[in-house]
């Protein structure tokens, strides 16, 4: 089984920064893309960012474009989400996911999901 473990969430002041990490362990088949999604209670899960594993092509939602950078370390089977200039509306549970095929921005194509890490932006 493939296990995805997120880390790096926590409480940060508005305008601050956080770096989320997602490490894959166990049997790791060839990955097409890894992405980050977030969810607030009562809302639908929304796409945040994704990156193709082989080519390193990034994708971002307009809400975070310019403030967020996604990257990956192939040797460590790890994807990172660097978040700067954080806003209260960024508060959510952030989930890491891995996909074997399909659109990097569509949740339905992702096969594996982490347990989530809480990000809270508050003064």
C-alpha positions as a Markdown table, in Angstrom:
| # | Residue | x | y | z |
|---|---|---|---|---|
| 1 | Unk | 0.0 | 0.0 | 0.0 |
| 2 | Unk | 1.0 | 3.6 | -0.6 |
| 3 | Unk | 0.9 | 5.9 | 2.3 |
| 4 | Unk | 1.0 | 9.7 | 2.1 |
| 5 | Unk | 2.0 | 11.6 | 5.3 |
| 6 | Unk | 1.6 | 15.4 | 5.4 |
| 7 | Unk | 3.4 | 17.7 | 7.8 |
| 8 | Unk | 4.1 | 21.3 | 8.4 |
| 9 | Unk | 0.7 | 22.6 | 9.2 |
| 10 | Unk | 0.0 | 24.8 | 12.1 |
| 11 | Unk | -1.0 | 28.3 | 13.3 |
| 12 | Unk | 0.5 | 31.3 | 11.5 |
| 13 | Unk | -0.2 | 35.0 | 11.5 |
| 14 | Unk | -1.7 | 36.8 | 8.5 |
| 15 | Unk | 1.2 | 37.6 | 6.1 |
| 16 | Unk | 3.3 | 34.7 | 7.4 |
| 17 | Unk | 4.6 | 31.6 | 5.7 |
| 18 | Unk | 4.3 | 27.9 | 6.0 |
| 19 | Unk | 5.9 | 25.0 | 4.1 |
| 20 | Unk | 3.8 | 21.8 | 3.9 |
| 21 | Unk | 5.5 | 18.5 | 3.1 |
| 22 | Unk | 4.1 | 15.2 | 1.8 |
| 23 | Unk | 6.2 | 12.0 | 1.9 |
| 24 | Unk | 5.2 | 8.9 | 0.1 |
| 25 | Unk | 6.1 | 5.5 | 1.6 |
| 26 | Unk | 5.4 | 1.8 | 0.9 |
| 27 | Unk | 5.0 | 0.6 | -2.6 |
| 28 | Unk | 5.2 | 3.6 | -4.9 |
| 29 | Unk | 4.1 | 3.0 | -8.5 |
| 30 | Unk | 4.9 | 5.5 | -11.2 |
| 31 | Unk | 3.2 | 8.7 | -10.3 |
| 32 | Unk | 1.9 | 11.1 | -12.9 |
| 33 | Unk | 1.2 | 14.0 | -10.6 |
| 34 | Unk | 1.0 | 15.0 | -7.0 |
| 35 | Unk | -1.3 | 17.7 | -5.7 |
| 36 | Unk | -2.6 | 19.6 | -2.8 |
| 37 | Unk | -6.3 | 20.2 | -2.0 |
| 38 | Unk | -8.0 | 22.0 | 0.9 |
| 39 | Unk | -11.3 | 21.8 | 2.6 |
| 40 | Unk | -13.3 | 23.9 | 5.0 |
| 41 | Unk | -16.2 | 22.3 | 7.0 |
| 42 | Unk | -19.4 | 22.7 | 5.0 |
| 43 | Unk | -17.5 | 23.5 | 1.7 |
| 44 | Unk | -16.4 | 21.3 | -1.1 |
| 45 | Unk | -12.9 | 20.1 | -1.4 |
| 46 | Unk | -11.0 | 22.5 | -3.7 |
| 47 | Unk | -7.8 | 22.2 | -5.8 |
| 48 | Unk | -4.8 | 24.3 | -4.6 |
| 49 | Unk | -1.7 | 23.2 | -6.6 |
| 50 | Unk | -0.3 | 20.2 | -8.4 |
| 51 | Unk | 2.9 | 19.2 | -10.1 |
| 52 | Unk | 3.7 | 16.5 | -12.7 |
| 53 | Unk | 6.2 | 14.1 | -11.3 |
| 54 | Unk | 8.4 | 13.6 | -14.4 |
| 55 | Unk | 8.4 | 17.1 | -16.0 |
| 56 | Unk | 7.8 | 19.2 | -12.9 |
| 57 | Unk | 5.1 | 21.3 | -14.5 |
| 58 | Unk | 3.2 | 23.2 | -11.9 |
| 59 | Unk | -0.5 | 24.1 | -11.7 |
| 60 | Unk | -2.2 | 26.6 | -9.4 |
| 61 | Unk | -5.6 | 27.8 | -8.6 |
| 62 | Unk | -6.1 | 31.5 | -9.1 |
| 63 | Unk | -6.8 | 32.0 | -5.4 |
| 64 | Unk | -3.2 | 31.2 | -4.5 |
| 65 | Unk | -1.3 | 32.1 | -7.6 |
| 66 | Unk | 1.7 | 34.2 | -6.9 |
| 67 | Unk | 1.8 | 33.3 | -3.2 |
| 68 | Unk | 2.3 | 29.5 | -3.4 |
| 69 | Unk | 5.0 | 27.4 | -4.9 |
| 70 | Unk | 4.8 | 23.6 | -5.4 |
| 71 | Unk | 7.9 | 21.5 | -5.8 |
| 72 | Unk | 9.1 | 17.9 | -5.6 |
| 73 | Unk | 12.1 | 16.0 | -4.5 |
| 74 | Unk | 12.2 | 12.8 | -6.6 |
| 75 | Unk | 14.8 | 11.1 | -4.6 |
| 76 | Unk | 12.8 | 11.5 | -1.4 |
| 77 | Unk | 9.4 | 10.8 | -2.9 |
| 78 | Unk | 8.3 | 14.1 | -1.4 |
| 79 | Unk | 6.3 | 17.1 | -2.6 |
| 80 | Unk | 6.3 | 20.5 | -0.9 |
| 81 | Unk | 3.9 | 23.4 | -0.8 |
| 82 | Unk | 5.6 | 26.7 | 0.1 |
| 83 | Unk | 2.9 | 29.2 | 1.1 |
| 84 | Unk | 3.7 | 32.9 | 1.6 |
| 85 | Unk | 1.6 | 36.0 | 2.4 |
| 86 | Unk | -1.0 | 33.8 | 4.0 |
| 87 | Unk | -4.5 | 35.1 | 4.5 |
| 88 | Unk | -7.3 | 34.1 | 7.0 |
| 89 | Unk | -9.2 | 32.7 | 4.0 |
| 90 | Unk | -6.4 | 30.2 | 3.5 |
| 91 | Unk | -7.5 | 28.4 | 6.7 |
| 92 | Unk | -8.4 | 24.9 | 5.9 |
| 93 | Unk | -7.4 | 21.2 | 6.2 |
| 94 | Unk | -4.8 | 20.6 | 3.5 |
| 95 | Unk | -4.7 | 17.2 | 1.8 |
| 96 | Unk | -1.9 | 15.7 | -0.2 |
| 97 | Unk | -2.8 | 13.3 | -3.1 |
| 98 | Unk | -1.1 | 11.3 | -5.8 |
| 99 | Unk | -2.5 | 10.4 | -9.3 |
| 100 | Unk | -1.4 | 7.9 | -11.9 |
| 101 | Unk | -3.2 | 9.6 | -14.8 |
| 102 | Unk | -5.7 | 12.3 | -15.8 |
| 103 | Unk | -5.9 | 16.0 | -15.2 |
| 104 | Unk | -3.6 | 17.2 | -12.4 |
| 105 | Unk | -6.3 | 19.7 | -11.2 |
| 106 | Unk | -9.2 | 17.2 | -11.0 |
| 107 | Unk | -9.6 | 15.4 | -7.7 |
| 108 | Unk | -11.4 | 12.4 | -9.2 |
| 109 | Unk | -8.2 | 11.2 | -10.9 |
| 110 | Unk | -6.2 | 11.0 | -7.6 |
| 111 | Unk | -5.8 | 7.5 | -6.3 |
| 112 | Unk | -4.1 | 8.1 | -2.9 |
| 113 | Unk | -4.8 | 10.6 | -0.2 |
| 114 | Unk | -3.1 | 11.7 | 3.0 |
| 115 | Unk | -4.8 | 12.2 | 6.3 |
| 116 | Unk | -4.7 | 16.0 | 6.1 |
| 117 | Unk | -2.9 | 18.7 | 8.0 |
| 118 | Unk | -4.6 | 21.8 | 9.6 |
| 119 | Unk | -3.5 | 25.3 | 8.5 |
| 120 | Unk | -4.9 | 28.1 | 10.5 |
| 121 | Unk | -4.1 | 31.7 | 9.6 |
| 122 | Unk | -5.1 | 34.1 | 12.5 |
| 123 | Unk | -3.8 | 37.0 | 14.5 |
